């Protein structure tokens, strides 16, 4: 009897695809029969619903394509003139190779929404005015400044979110003559983060 139930369950669970049916003899325990018939009905009902979902589903598979993200720091103190690009020369991250540390420029590979952040450290009694710009120096999309009158080292940060098309360039440009603190200290490596520029793609349209 036990062997017969095991065989029946095996046929039920691993049989050919389609609507399942059970063939039982008269010696099968009525309780076992009732349980198996219920299991068969539940299974076929679930199978039918899964087939309906498969036919109606239009969900796209998640994209695993490489997206862009970067972070670069100033490896030395940088003095800039009006409309001069701030060149963050020390690359910490450059996924998708969108950031060019020779010119301090990030170039978008895809249309989408992007987040950018910047932090600057300046010496006491030093001011600075810097803009996020897109494609040309007069197209300002963000602003960061620090004022004179402080008798301590000052660190200032901001971030922006903007839409870019593939091929758009973003960089940081000085709005006034400014001296920005950088460092390449290999002993106290946290000093290398005095001033930094970062960004990443948030979403495609």
C-alpha positions in Angstrom: 0.0 0.0 0.0 2.8 2.4 0.9 4.7 1.6 -2.2 1.5 2.2 -4.3 1.1 5.7 -2.8 4.7 6.6 -3.4 4.4 5.5 -7.1 1.2 7.6 -7.5 2.9 10.7 -6.0 5.8 10.3 -8.3 3.6 10.0 -11.3 1.6 13.0 -10.1 4.7 15.3 -9.5 7.0 14.3 -12.3 4.7 13.1 -15.1 4.5 14.5 -18.6 3.3 18.1 -19.1 -0.4 18.6 -19.4 -3.5 18.1 -17.2 -2.7 15.5 -14.7 -5.0 12.6 -13.8 -4.7 9.8 -11.3 -5.5 6.1 -11.8 -6.2 4.4 -8.6 -7.5 0.9 -7.7 -10.3 0.1 -5.3 -7.9 -0.8 -2.5 -6.7 2.8 -2.2 -7.5 4.3 1.2 -10.4 6.9 0.8 -8.5 9.5 2.8 -5.4 9.1 0.6 -7.6 9.3 -2.5 -9.3 12.5 -1.3 -5.9 14.1 -0.6 -4.4 13.1 -3.9 -7.4 14.3 -5.9 -7.2 17.7 -4.0 -3.5 17.9 -4.7 -4.1 17.2 -8.4 -6.8 19.9 -8.7 -4.6 22.5 -6.9 -1.6 21.7 -9.0 -3.5 21.9 -12.3 -5.1 25.2 -11.2 -1.7 26.7 -10.3 -0.2 25.5 -13.6 -3.1 27.1 -15.5 -2.5 30.4 -13.7 1.2 30.3 -14.3 0.6 29.8 -18.1 -1.7 32.8 -18.1 0.9 34.9 -16.4 3.6 33.8 -18.9 1.4 34.7 -21.8 0.4 38.2 -20.5 3.8 39.2 -19.0 5.5 42.1 -20.9 8.2 42.7 -18.3 11.6 43.4 -19.7 14.5 41.6 -18.2 16.6 43.8 -15.9 19.5 45.5 -17.7 23.0 44.7 -16.5 24.7 47.1 -18.9 27.6 49.0 -17.4 26.6 52.5 -16.2 28.9 55.5 -15.6 30.1 56.6 -12.2 33.3 58.5 -11.2 35.1 60.2 -8.4 38.3 62.3 -8.7 40.3 64.4 -6.3 42.7 67.3 -6.4 46.2 65.9 -5.9 47.7 69.4 -5.3 46.5 72.9 -4.5 45.0 74.4 -7.6 44.8 78.1 -8.5 42.4 79.0 -11.3 41.4 82.0 -13.3 37.9 83.0 -14.5 36.3 80.4 -16.7 39.2 78.0 -16.2 38.3 74.3 -15.7 39.2 72.8 -12.3 41.1 69.6 -13.2 40.7 66.9 -10.6 43.8 64.8 -11.5 43.6 61.9 -9.1 41.0 59.3 -10.2 39.5 57.2 -7.4 36.7 55.6 -9.5 35.9 55.8 -13.2 33.4 53.1 -14.1 32.5 53.5 -17.8 35.5 55.7 -18.4 33.4 58.8 -18.7 35.8 61.1 -16.7 38.9 62.5 -18.3 41.4 63.6 -15.7 43.5 65.4 -18.3 40.9 68.1 -18.7 38.6 67.6 -15.7 35.6 66.8 -17.9 32.9 64.1 -17.6 31.2 63.0 -20.8 27.8 61.2 -20.8 27.6 58.0 -22.8 23.8 57.8 -22.7 20.8 60.0 -22.4 19.6 60.1 -18.8 19.4 61.7 -15.4 22.7 62.3 -13.7 23.9 63.3 -10.2 27.0 65.3 -9.6 28.7 66.4 -6.4 31.6 68.6 -5.5 33.5 69.4 -2.3 36.2 72.1 -2.0 38.5 73.0 0.9 40.1 76.4 1.1 42.6 78.0 3.5 41.7 80.6 6.1 40.8 84.1 4.7 40.3 82.5 1.2 37.2 82.7 -1.0 36.2 80.8 -4.1 33.4 80.7 -6.6 32.9 77.7 -8.8 30.1 76.6 -11.2 29.0 73.3 -12.6 28.9 73.9 -16.4 27.5 71.9 -19.3 29.2 71.9 -22.7 30.5 75.5 -22.5 31.7 77.7 -19.6 28.8 80.1 -19.6 26.1 77.4 -19.3 25.9 77.1 -15.6 23.9 74.2 -14.1 25.1 74.5 -10.4 27.0 76.8 -8.1 29.4 76.5 -5.1 31.2 79.2 -3.1 33.0 80.0 0.1 33.3 83.5 1.5 36.2 85.5 3.0 36.2 86.3 6.7 36.7 82.8 8.2 39.8 82.2 10.3 39.8 78.5 9.9 40.0 75.9 7.1 36.7 75.7 5.3 35.1 72.8 3.5 32.0 73.4 1.3 30.0 70.8 -0.6 26.9 70.8 -2.9 25.3 68.4 -5.4 23.0 68.7 -8.4 20.8 66.5 -10.5 20.4 67.2 -14.2 19.5 65.6 -17.6 22.2 64.9 -20.0 22.2 63.7 -23.6 24.8 61.3 -24.9 27.9 63.3 -25.7 27.2 66.2 -23.2 30.2 67.3 -21.1 30.1 68.5 -17.5 32.9 70.1 -15.5 33.6 72.6 -12.8 34.7 76.1 -13.8 36.0 79.0 -11.7 33.8 82.1 -11.7 36.5 84.2 -10.0 40.2 83.7 -9.3 40.3 80.9 -6.7 42.8 78.8 -4.8 41.5 75.3 -4.0 43.2 73.0 -1.6 44.4 69.6 -2.8 46.8 67.0 -1.5 48.5 63.8 -2.5 49.6 62.8 1.0 50.3 59.0 0.9 50.8 58.7 4.6 47.6 60.4 5.7 45.5 59.3 2.7 42.4 61.1 4.0 44.1 64.4 3.1 43.6 63.5 -0.6 39.9 64.1 -0.2 40.1 67.8 0.7 38.6 68.6 -2.7 36.8 66.2 -5.0 34.3 65.9 -7.9 32.0 62.9 -8.4 29.0 61.9 -10.5 26.9 58.9 -11.6 24.0 58.1 -13.8 20.7 57.9 -11.9 18.3 56.6 -14.5 17.8 56.3 -18.3 14.7 58.1 -19.8 
